[in-house]
Amino acid sequence: MGIIKEFKTFAMKGSVIDMAVGIIIGAAFGKIVASFVSDVLMPPLGMLLGGVNFTDLKFIIKEAAANEVAVSLNYGNFIQVTVDFLIVAFAIFMMIKAMNSMKKNDEAAPAAPPKPSKEELLLTEIRDLLKK
């Protein structure tokens, strides 16, 4: 029973739940970015480059034979996935940068110095009286 209780304590921590929510949102965001790159960004870019469909770009190493499939390096798909990654990485960078700047604003406000204790006030008063 001890391990189940320990797991429940671990799973119910706020950071674990936040991480799970982040992973789910990240997966959905990845799909959105993949669709954006393949459906919105790459077609005009391919058109500007002479009607190229990036997913069709490949280097054929061995032609297809009677019973064999062609062997090719699909570098066009690699380019598309790389663009996906760069967009996701940039979006995450900007999000983390914004979060860090909000944290800095919170940290920048200096804490008010603690009020002197009654003893310190009394000692200061005695010191000032002795100076006179």
N, C-alpha and C positions, 0 to 999 in steps of 0.2 A: 504493500500500500504506500510505502514511503516514496517510491519513484513516481507513482501516479500523482501524488500530492505535489511533489517537486515539479513535475511537468506542468501541472495546472497553474502553479505559481508563475513558472516561466512563461507559459503561453498567455497568461492574462496581464502580463506587464504591458504598459502602454507602448514601449518602444517596439515590441514584437508585433503588436496589432498595427501600429503605424507603418512598420516595414511591410507587412502583408498588404495593406492598402496601397502603399507605394508601388509594390510589385504589380498588383492588378492594374493600377492606373498606367504604369509604365508599359505593360504589355499592350494595353489598348492604344496608348500613344504611339507605340512602335508600329502598330497596324495603320494608324492614321498617316504617319510619316511615310510608310512604305507605299501607301496608295497615292499620297501627294507626289512622291518622286516618280513612281511608274506611270501615273495617270495624268498628272498635271505638269510636272517639271520636265521630264525626259522627252515627251513628244515634241514640244516646240524646240527644245535643244537639238533633237535629232533632225528636225526640219531645217534648222539653221545650218546644220552640218551636211546638208545635202540629202535629206530624207532618210537618214540612218535610224533604224530601230535598234537601240542598244542591246536588247535581249537577243537579237539575231547575230550580233558580232561574235565570231568565233574563228579560231585558227584550227583547221583540220589537220590532224597529225596522220591519221590513216583513213582512207576512204572506205565507205561501206562496201562490203563484198556480199556474196550470195547469202550466206548464213550469219554474217557478222555485222554488228552495228558500227557505224563510223566512230572513230575516237577523235575528240576535239577538245580544245581549251576554250571554254566559254567566257572570254574576257569581257564581253559586253555586259553580261549578268553581273560579273564582279564589279564593274564600274558602277552599275546601278545600286548594288548593295553598299558599295563604298559611299556613294552620295547619301543613301539612307542613313548610314552610320554618322556621317559628318553633320547632317541636319539634327539628328537626335543628340549627338554629343554637344553641339552648339546650344541647343535648347536647354539641355541640362546644365551646361556651364552658366548660361544666363540666369537660370532659376537659382542656382547655388550662389551666384554673385549677388543677386537681389536679396536672398536670405541673409547672406553674410553682411551686407550693408545695413540691413535692418537690425542685426545683432550689434553691429558697431555703434549704431545710434543709441541703442539701449545701454551699451557699456560706456559710451562717451560721457554721459551725464554723471559727474562725480557725486559720490555719496556725501551727504552732509557730514561734517566732522561730528563725532559724538560730543554731546554736552558734557562739560566737566562735572565730575561727581561732587557731592556736597563737601567731601573732605578737601578736594582740590580748590573749590571756591573759598572755603574757610582758610586754607593755607595761603591762597593768593591775597586774601583780605589781611591776614596777619603780616605777610611780607610788605604789603603796601603801607600798613600802619607803622612797621618798623623803619621803613625808609623815611617817613616823615619825622 
